[in-house]
Amino acid sequence: MPTSNQLAQGTDKLSKTTISLHWVVAIIMIFLLASGVYMTYFEDFSWYSWHKSIGVLALLIAMARVIWRIKEGFPKPLDNKQAVMNKLAKVAHFALIICTIIMPVSGVISSAAGGYGVPFFGLSLFDSVAPAERPINGLLAGFAHEAHYIAGYFMIAILALHILGALWHQLIKKDNTLYRMVRAK
């Protein structure tokens, strides 16, 4: 268990749990973002059941990641001399973590309030209603749909910056940031 000083300042190395949750959430969210953009752009809605099921799974894992992040704290920056860059990185990390919760929550609300149901790998968390009864709550469904759409593109932008920042650290600064994300303490 980290000390209160570690929680305030973060830790030097990352635990296996932190690394595992990071990569599992990253892979799932990238899949969901890609499939969501694909479905929207090509109007191919045959993926919706998988997208929704994996979105619910993403929410559960992202919540575990948030709880773990609160418990373990943020890692210490590798370079304390760049205060502005460290603050920007922390803001980007918070934005990504918040988006990993907002995206699936808004998706579930949009689908459920819209009357389209929320499947979860063959189970039904919320049943679909007849087209004549849709939406169940149009205002809520519309708000959640817009939040899902906007947060998705915002997350893509922040994720791109996150990846570029990690590559910059590894390839330009050569400070082993990526190495820290694959090797646990």
Order of alpha helices (4+ residues) and beta strands (2+ residues): alpha-alpha-alpha-alpha-beta-beta-alpha-alpha
